[in-house]
Amino acid sequence: MATNLLKELGEATGIGHEVVYVIKLHGGNRRKLNMAVVAEFIPMISLKELRTGTIESTLGRNELKARVPLDEFLEIAKVLGCETDFSTGVRVIARGDERYVRLMVYSAVRRFIRSPYKAFEFRSLVKNLPFLEVIYWAAMFRKYAAVHGPRGLRRPAEAFKLAYGLD
């Protein structure tokens, strides 16, 4: 109902909207790809006026911060079809909810997986999980991160590992 209202409002006013998700990667040197960086998940709303062609973007609030290996994160982002931007730091741009929440689940759990074999198995699991399960786990990680901060991700990550046999 709300999406139809937004679509009708956009057609009436000549303003289109798009939600783009930006993942900023902080704390790393681009020359060392195997190091861990902090991934910061931020939704961004782009409003484009169709008559004049101007674009206004507004960043949302930070939803989650998690430490991830840079090379693995860029690899899974590429596999999921996200864009990478190296012009101002390292940024990954995800167009679409599914890509964004899959990357969020990957980032929240990856820090707590130590075995390289389990990490490889986890990557294929994140790519193949049903979308509703991914949404559930992403909401769980968002909730725990909002209440407890980045350290609060341990309990839901351990529950994820236990549920899918990654422990």
NORTAZI-V480915 format. One record per residue. N is the residue number from 1. RES is the residue in one small letter. OMEGA is omega as a letter, one per 40 degrees, with the letter a starting at -180 (NA if undefined). D_FIRST is the distance of its C-alpha to the first C-alpha in whole Angstrom. Layout:
BEGIN
n:N res:RES omega:OMEGA d_first:D_FIRST
n:N res:RES omega:OMEGA d_first:D_FIRST
END
This chain:
BEGIN
n:1 res:m omega:a d_first:0
n:2 res:a omega:a d_first:4
n:3 res:t omega:i d_first:6
n:4 res:n omega:i d_first:5
n:5 res:l omega:i d_first:6
n:6 res:l omega:i d_first:9
n:7 res:k omega:i d_first:10
n:8 res:e omega:i d_first:11
n:9 res:l omega:i d_first:12
n:10 res:g omega:i d_first:14
n:11 res:e omega:a d_first:16
n:12 res:a omega:a d_first:17
n:13 res:t omega:a d_first:18
n:14 res:g omega:i d_first:20
n:15 res:i omega:i d_first:18
n:16 res:g omega:i d_first:17
n:17 res:h omega:i d_first:16
n:18 res:e omega:i d_first:17
n:19 res:v omega:i d_first:17
n:20 res:v omega:a d_first:21
n:21 res:y omega:a d_first:23
n:22 res:v omega:i d_first:26
n:23 res:i omega:i d_first:29
n:24 res:k omega:i d_first:32
n:25 res:l omega:a d_first:35
n:26 res:h omega:i d_first:38
n:27 res:g omega:a d_first:41
n:28 res:g omega:i d_first:43
n:29 res:n omega:a d_first:45
n:30 res:r omega:a d_first:44
n:31 res:r omega:i d_first:48
n:32 res:k omega:a d_first:47
n:33 res:l omega:a d_first:45
n:34 res:n omega:a d_first:45
n:35 res:m omega:a d_first:45
n:36 res:a omega:i d_first:42
n:37 res:v omega:i d_first:39
n:38 res:v omega:i d_first:37
n:39 res:a omega:a d_first:33
n:40 res:e omega:a d_first:31
n:41 res:f omega:a d_first:27
n:42 res:i omega:i d_first:25
n:43 res:p omega:i d_first:22
n:44 res:m omega:i d_first:22
n:45 res:i omega:i d_first:19
n:46 res:s omega:i d_first:21
n:47 res:l omega:a d_first:20
n:48 res:k omega:i d_first:22
n:49 res:e omega:a d_first:23
n:50 res:l omega:a d_first:23
n:51 res:r omega:a d_first:26
n:52 res:t omega:i d_first:28
n:53 res:g omega:i d_first:27
n:54 res:t omega:a d_first:27
n:55 res:i omega:i d_first:25
n:56 res:e omega:a d_first:25
n:57 res:s omega:i d_first:24
n:58 res:t omega:i d_first:23
n:59 res:l omega:i d_first:24
n:60 res:g omega:i d_first:23
n:61 res:r omega:i d_first:25
n:62 res:n omega:a d_first:27
n:63 res:e omega:a d_first:25
n:64 res:l omega:i d_first:28
n:65 res:k omega:a d_first:32
n:66 res:a omega:i d_first:34
n:67 res:r omega:a d_first:37
n:68 res:v omega:i d_first:37
n:69 res:p omega:a d_first:40
n:70 res:l omega:a d_first:39
n:71 res:d omega:i d_first:41
n:72 res:e omega:a d_first:39
n:73 res:f omega:i d_first:35
n:74 res:l omega:i d_first:36
n:75 res:e omega:a d_first:37
n:76 res:i omega:i d_first:34
n:77 res:a omega:i d_first:31
n:78 res:k omega:i d_first:33
n:79 res:v omega:i d_first:33
n:80 res:l omega:i d_first:29
n:81 res:g omega:i d_first:29
n:82 res:c omega:i d_first:28
n:83 res:e omega:i d_first:30
n:84 res:t omega:a d_first:33
n:85 res:d omega:a d_first:34
n:86 res:f omega:a d_first:38
n:87 res:s omega:i d_first:38
n:88 res:t omega:a d_first:38
n:89 res:g omega:i d_first:38
n:90 res:v omega:i d_first:37
n:91 res:r omega:i d_first:33
n:92 res:v omega:a d_first:31
n:93 res:i omega:a d_first:27
n:94 res:a omega:i d_first:25
n:95 res:r omega:a d_first:22
n:96 res:g omega:a d_first:19
n:97 res:d omega:a d_first:18
n:98 res:e omega:i d_first:21
n:99 res:r omega:a d_first:24
n:100 res:y omega:a d_first:23
n:101 res:v omega:i d_first:23
n:102 res:r omega:i d_first:26
n:103 res:l omega:i d_first:28
n:104 res:m omega:i d_first:27
n:105 res:v omega:i d_first:28
n:106 res:y omega:a d_first:31
n:107 res:s omega:a d_first:32
n:108 res:a omega:a d_first:32
n:109 res:v omega:a d_first:34
n:110 res:r omega:a d_first:36
n:111 res:r omega:a d_first:39
n:112 res:f omega:i d_first:40
n:113 res:i omega:a d_first:41
n:114 res:r omega:a d_first:44
n:115 res:s omega:i d_first:45
n:116 res:p omega:i d_first:45
n:117 res:y omega:i d_first:45
n:118 res:k omega:i d_first:42
n:119 res:a omega:i d_first:40
n:120 res:f omega:i d_first:40
n:121 res:e omega:i d_first:39
n:122 res:f omega:i d_first:36
n:123 res:r omega:i d_first:35
n:124 res:s omega:i d_first:35
n:125 res:l omega:a d_first:33
n:126 res:v omega:i d_first:30
n:127 res:k omega:a d_first:30
n:128 res:n omega:i d_first:30
n:129 res:l omega:i d_first:28
n:130 res:p omega:a d_first:25
n:131 res:f omega:a d_first:21
n:132 res:l omega:i d_first:20
n:133 res:e omega:i d_first:24
n:134 res:v omega:i d_first:24
n:135 res:i omega:i d_first:20
n:136 res:y omega:a d_first:22
n:137 res:w omega:i d_first:25
n:138 res:a omega:i d_first:24
n:139 res:a omega:i d_first:22
n:140 res:m omega:i d_first:26
n:141 res:f omega:i d_first:27
n:142 res:r omega:a d_first:25
n:143 res:k omega:a d_first:26
n:144 res:y omega:i d_first:29
n:145 res:a omega:i d_first:30
n:146 res:a omega:a d_first:28
n:147 res:v omega:a d_first:31
n:148 res:h omega:a d_first:34
n:149 res:g omega:a d_first:34
n:150 res:p omega:i d_first:35
n:151 res:r omega:a d_first:37
n:152 res:g omega:a d_first:35
n:153 res:l omega:a d_first:34
n:154 res:r omega:a d_first:37
n:155 res:r omega:i d_first:36
n:156 res:p omega:i d_first:32
n:157 res:a omega:i d_first:34
n:158 res:e omega:i d_first:37
n:159 res:a omega:i d_first:35
n:160 res:f omega:a d_first:33
n:161 res:k omega:i d_first:36
n:162 res:l omega:a d_first:38
n:163 res:a omega:a d_first:35
n:164 res:y omega:i d_first:35
n:165 res:g omega:i d_first:39
n:166 res:l omega:a d_first:39
n:167 res:d omega:NA d_first:42
END
